[in-house]
Amino acid sequence: MTTLQELAQNPKKKAVALISGGLDSLLAAKVVMEQGVHVEGINFFTGFCVEGHTHAIRNMKKEKPKRNNALWVAEQLGIKLHMIDVIEEYKDVVLNPKHGYGQHLNPCLDCKIFMVNKALAWSWMEENQFDFIITGEVIGQRPKSQRRETMPVIARESGADNRLLRPLCAKNLPETLPEREGWVDRDKLYDFHGRNRKPQMALAEEFGFEDYAQPAGGCCFLTDASYSGKLTDLWNGRGTRDYDIDDIMLLKVGRHLRPRPHFKVIVAREEGENHYLRGYQQQFTMVEAVSHIGPLGAIDGASLSDDDLKLAARIISRYGQGRDAESVIVRITRNGVSTDHEVAPLPSDQIPADWHV
């Protein structure tokens, strides 16, 4: 084992840390920084990130500070954070995961392989002579990607091999190159395992971190049952497995109801979502009540008949203040042309559960 004196005499090593914005990535980077390694962070934007989007769109809970957790982690650590847009490249991971999905549409194992590989293959890493990669993985914490048998798969298939260091559970794994070469002291790494986060919370307290993100299901919407259901419905409704950034964002907004196979209705839940949906008025047919206060609705579908539009208008009227009125005047805007119609709000008992996506 390399002595601490020898460690101090070595040229300063450099590591890239995958920063999701969660507690584990914060701690993993900090543990290595404490050993004198120069660390910079990298965050990959897939479009499916939980943080920030719905909070920014909706008016609810505006008193809660809004932040990008990855940037916040970098600020707490005092490191540079490189943010990389991988939306288009990431599509193949979502649509064709080699190792399959987790409980929902989360391709967690393929995702981790992809991100480690991207960090490794990034020309910036080689050009700036970075020596190894850090992740916040903990054995047993995620049922799909963070198991003892999948840890070697990530290292091998990403191409990182023994340059991939998991500081929080390193003592449960074979030595990596940074440990063997004395770039880090293995004795100062950890043996965390399982889903109990108390050891991480204790370590955070030791380092003086009091405010940190604690996502129960990770930081990705694809781990969410409701969101995954909406994405599956989108594919089924269009007859093709594809998406773009607008699709990703709109699935995070409003109630989604599909009364008929060829169209669905997105109903805003509050004023912030009303404003957001209005930005899509060139893309979708819009419906809103004008005789009563109520939500804006967007109709996503082609070849809409007058009967389809009437049904959508009755659904949207149901969610406004005219829900108990005999009739509501609604304005339907299609291809830039608006027309007013009188409709009877659809009673809630006539909105079957299977319409809700």
C-alpha positions in Angstrom: 0.0 0.0 0.0 1.3 3.4 -0.9 2.0 5.6 2.1 0.4 8.9 2.7 3.9 10.5 2.3 4.3 8.9 -1.1 0.8 10.1 -2.0 1.7 13.7 -1.2 4.9 13.4 -3.3 3.0 12.3 -6.4 2.0 14.9 -9.1 -1.5 16.0 -8.5 -3.9 13.7 -10.2 -7.1 14.8 -12.0 -10.5 13.1 -12.0 -13.9 13.6 -13.7 -16.9 13.1 -11.4 -20.3 12.3 -12.8 -22.6 14.8 -11.0 -26.3 14.1 -11.0 -27.1 16.6 -8.3 -27.9 14.0 -5.7 -26.2 13.3 -2.4 -24.2 10.3 -3.6 -22.4 12.2 -6.4 -21.8 15.1 -4.0 -20.1 12.8 -1.5 -18.2 10.7 -4.0 -16.5 13.8 -5.4 -15.8 15.3 -2.0 -14.2 12.1 -0.7 -11.7 12.1 -3.6 -11.1 15.8 -3.3 -10.2 15.4 0.3 -7.3 13.2 -0.9 -5.8 16.1 -2.9 -7.1 15.0 -6.3 -8.2 17.8 -8.7 -11.9 17.1 -9.5 -14.1 18.6 -12.1 -17.7 17.6 -12.6 -19.6 16.5 -15.7 -23.4 16.5 -16.0 -25.3 15.0 -19.0 -28.6 16.6 -20.0 -30.9 13.9 -21.3 -34.2 15.9 -21.1 -35.6 13.5 -18.6 -34.2 15.2 -15.5 -36.7 15.7 -12.7 -35.3 18.8 -11.2 -36.3 22.3 -12.1 -38.7 21.7 -15.0 -42.1 21.3 -13.3 -41.1 23.7 -10.5 -40.3 26.3 -13.1 -43.5 25.8 -15.0 -46.0 25.5 -12.2 -47.0 28.3 -9.8 -47.4 25.9 -6.9 -44.7 26.0 -4.2 -43.0 29.0 -5.6 -41.8 29.8 -2.1 -39.5 26.8 -2.3 -36.1 27.9 -3.8 -35.7 26.8 -7.4 -32.3 25.4 -8.4 -30.4 23.1 -10.7 -29.0 20.6 -8.2 -26.0 19.6 -10.4 -24.9 23.3 -10.5 -25.7 23.6 -6.8 -23.4 20.5 -6.0 -20.6 22.0 -8.0 -21.0 25.3 -6.1 -20.9 23.5 -2.7 -17.7 21.6 -3.8 -16.1 24.6 -5.4 -15.5 22.8 -8.7 -16.0 23.4 -12.4 -19.1 21.7 -13.9 -19.2 20.8 -17.6 -22.8 20.4 -18.8 -23.3 18.4 -21.9 -26.5 18.1 -24.0 -26.9 14.4 -25.0 -30.7 14.4 -25.9 -30.3 13.1 -29.4 -27.6 10.5 -28.6 -29.5 9.3 -25.5 -32.5 8.3 -27.7 -30.9 5.0 -28.6 -30.4 4.2 -24.9 -34.1 4.9 -24.1 -35.5 3.2 -27.2 -33.1 0.2 -27.5 -31.6 -0.6 -24.2 -29.3 -3.6 -24.5 -29.8 -4.6 -20.9 -33.5 -3.8 -20.9 -35.6 -1.6 -18.6 -36.0 -1.5 -14.9 -39.4 -1.4 -13.2 -40.7 1.2 -15.7 -39.0 2.7 -18.8 -35.8 3.3 -17.0 -32.8 1.9 -18.9 -30.6 2.4 -15.8 -27.8 -0.1 -16.6 -27.4 1.1 -20.2 -27.7 4.7 -19.0 -24.8 4.4 -16.6 -22.7 2.6 -19.3 -23.5 5.4 -21.7 -22.6 8.2 -19.3 -19.3 6.7 -18.1 -18.4 6.0 -21.8 -19.3 9.6 -22.7 -17.1 10.9 -19.9 -14.3 8.6 -21.0 -14.6 9.3 -24.7 -14.9 13.0 -24.4 -11.9 14.4 -26.1 -11.6 17.1 -23.4 -10.8 14.5 -20.8 -7.7 13.2 -22.7 -6.6 16.6 -23.9 -6.6 17.9 -20.3 -4.9 14.7 -19.0 -7.6 13.5 -16.6 -6.6 10.2 -15.0 -9.9 8.5 -13.9 -13.6 8.8 -13.5 -15.7 9.0 -10.3 -19.3 8.0 -9.8 -21.5 8.0 -6.7 -22.7 4.4 -7.2 -23.4 2.3 -4.1 -23.8 -1.5 -4.3 -27.5 -2.5 -3.7 -28.9 1.0 -3.9 -30.6 0.6 -7.3 -32.1 -2.8 -8.2 -31.2 -2.5 -11.9 -27.9 -0.9 -12.2 -26.2 -0.9 -8.8 -25.8 -4.6 -8.0 -22.6 -6.4 -7.3 -22.8 -8.3 -10.6 -23.6 -5.2 -12.7 -20.7 -3.1 -11.4 -18.1 -4.9 -13.6 -20.5 -4.7 -16.6 -20.6 -0.9 -16.4 -16.8 -0.7 -16.1 -16.2 -3.1 -18.9 -18.8 -2.1 -21.4 -18.2 1.7 -20.9 -14.5 1.1 -21.7 -13.4 2.7 -18.4 -12.3 -0.6 -16.8 -10.2 -0.1 -13.7 -10.2 3.7 -14.2 -13.7 3.8 -12.8 -13.7 4.5 -9.1 -16.8 4.3 -6.8 -15.5 6.0 -3.6 -18.6 5.2 -1.5 -18.5 1.5 -2.0 -14.9 0.9 -3.2 -14.0 -1.4 -0.2 -16.7 -3.8 -1.4 -15.1 -4.0 -4.9 -11.7 -5.0 -6.3 -9.0 -2.4 -6.3 -9.0 0.0 -9.2 -6.1 1.7 -10.9 -6.3 4.9 -8.8 -6.0 2.8 -5.6 -3.2 0.5 -6.8 -1.2 3.4 -8.1 -1.6 5.3 -4.9 -3.5 8.2 -6.5 -6.1 7.7 -3.7 -5.8 6.0 -0.3 -8.1 3.0 -0.3 -8.3 3.2 3.5 -10.1 6.5 3.2 -12.7 5.2 0.9 -16.0 3.6 2.0 -17.9 0.3 2.1 -21.5 1.6 1.9 -24.1 -0.9 0.6 -27.8 -1.3 0.3 -30.6 1.3 0.2 -30.2 2.7 3.7 -29.0 6.2 3.3 -28.1 6.9 6.9 -24.3 6.3 6.3 -24.4 8.9 3.5 -26.3 11.3 5.7 -23.8 10.9 8.5 -20.9 11.5 6.1 -22.7 14.6 4.7 -22.9 15.9 8.3 -19.3 15.2 8.8 -18.4 17.2 5.7 -20.7 20.0 6.8 -23.4 19.5 4.1 -26.8 20.3 5.5 -28.9 21.0 2.4 -28.9 18.4 -0.3 -31.2 16.7 -2.8 -32.8 13.4 -1.7 -34.7 12.0 -4.7 -36.6 8.9 -3.6 -36.6 7.4 -7.1 -33.5 9.0 -8.6 -33.3 12.1 -10.7 -34.9 10.8 -13.9 -38.6 10.8 -14.9 -38.2 7.4 -16.6 -38.2 5.8 -13.1 -41.7 7.3 -12.5 -44.6 5.0 -13.2 -46.9 7.9 -14.3 -44.5 9.5 -16.6 -43.5 6.1 -18.2 -47.2 5.4 -18.7 -47.6 8.7 -20.6 -44.5 8.0 -22.7 -45.8 4.5 -23.6 -49.2 6.1 -24.5 -47.5 8.7 -26.7 -45.8 5.9 -28.7 -49.0 3.8 -28.9 -51.0 6.9 -30.0 -48.6 7.8 -32.7 -47.8 4.3 -33.8 -44.0 4.9 -33.5 -41.4 4.8 -30.8 -39.8 8.2 -31.0 -39.8 11.5 -29.2 -38.4 15.0 -29.3 -37.6 17.6 -26.6 -41.1 19.1 -26.8 -42.7 15.6 -26.1 -40.4 15.1 -23.1 -41.4 18.4 -21.6 -45.2 18.2 -22.4 -45.4 14.8 -20.7 -44.4 16.6 -17.4 -47.3 19.1 -17.8 -51.0 18.8 -17.0 -53.5 16.0 -16.9 -53.3 13.7 -19.9 -56.6 12.0 -21.1 -57.0 9.9 -24.2 -60.8 9.6 -24.8 -60.2 8.1 -28.3 -57.2 6.3 -29.8 -56.3 9.0 -32.3 -56.2 11.9 -29.9 -55.5 13.0 -26.4 -56.3 16.1 -24.3 -53.7 17.8 -22.1 -55.5 19.9 -19.4 -53.5 22.5 -17.5 -53.8 22.1 -13.7 -53.0 25.7 -12.7 -52.1 29.1 -14.1 -48.4 28.3 -14.7 -49.3 25.4 -16.9 -51.9 27.5 -18.7 -49.1 29.9 -19.7 -46.8 27.0 -20.7 -49.4 25.3 -22.9 -50.2 28.6 -24.6 -46.7 28.4 -26.1 -47.9 25.4 -28.2 -50.9 27.1 -29.8 -49.2 26.9 -33.2 -48.7 23.1 -32.8 -52.0 22.0 -31.2 -55.7 22.8 -31.3 -56.4 24.8 -28.2 -59.6 24.8 -26.1 -60.5 27.1 -23.2 -63.7 28.3 -21.5 -64.6 31.9 -22.0 -67.8 32.1 -20.0 -66.2 30.6 -16.8 -62.7 30.6 -15.3 -61.0 27.3 -16.2 -57.9 25.6 -17.7 -56.4 25.7 -21.1 -56.5 22.5 -23.0 -54.3 21.2 -25.9 -55.5 18.5 -28.2 -52.8 16.3 -29.5 -54.0 14.4 -32.5 -54.6 14.4 -36.3 -57.8 14.3 -38.4 -60.0 15.7 -35.6 -63.7 15.6 -36.3 -66.2 18.1 -35.0 -67.4 15.4 -32.6 -63.8 14.9 -31.4 -63.5 18.7 -30.7 -66.9 18.8 -28.9 -65.9 15.9 -26.7 -62.5 17.6 -25.9 -64.3 20.8 -25.1 -66.7 19.0 -22.7 -63.8 17.4 -20.9 -62.0 20.7 -20.5 -65.1 22.4 -19.3 -65.4 19.7 -16.6 -62.2 21.0 -15.0 -63.2 24.6 -14.7 -65.6 26.6 -12.6 -68.4 25.9 -15.0 -68.3 22.1 -14.2 -71.8 22.3 -12.6 -73.3 24.7 -15.1 -75.8 23.5 -17.7 -73.6 24.9 -20.5 -70.2 26.6 -20.9 -69.0 28.8 -23.8 -65.6 27.5 -25.0 -63.2 28.9 -27.6 -61.6 26.5 -30.0 -58.5 27.8 -31.8 -57.3 25.7 -34.7 -54.7 26.8 -37.2 -54.9 30.3 -35.9 -58.7 30.5 -36.3 -60.9 30.8 -33.2 -64.6 29.9 -32.9 -66.9 29.9 -29.9 -69.2 27.0 -29.0 -71.7 26.2 -26.3 -71.2 22.8 -24.7 -72.4 20.9 -21.6 -69.5 20.0 -19.3 -68.9 16.2 -19.2 -70.0 14.8 -15.8 -67.1 13.2 -13.9 -68.8 9.8 -13.9 -68.6 9.9 -17.7 -64.8 10.2 -17.6 -63.7 6.6 -17.3 -60.5 5.8 -15.4 -58.9 4.3 -18.5 -59.0 7.7 -20.2 -56.4 9.0 -17.7 -53.0 8.3 -19.1 
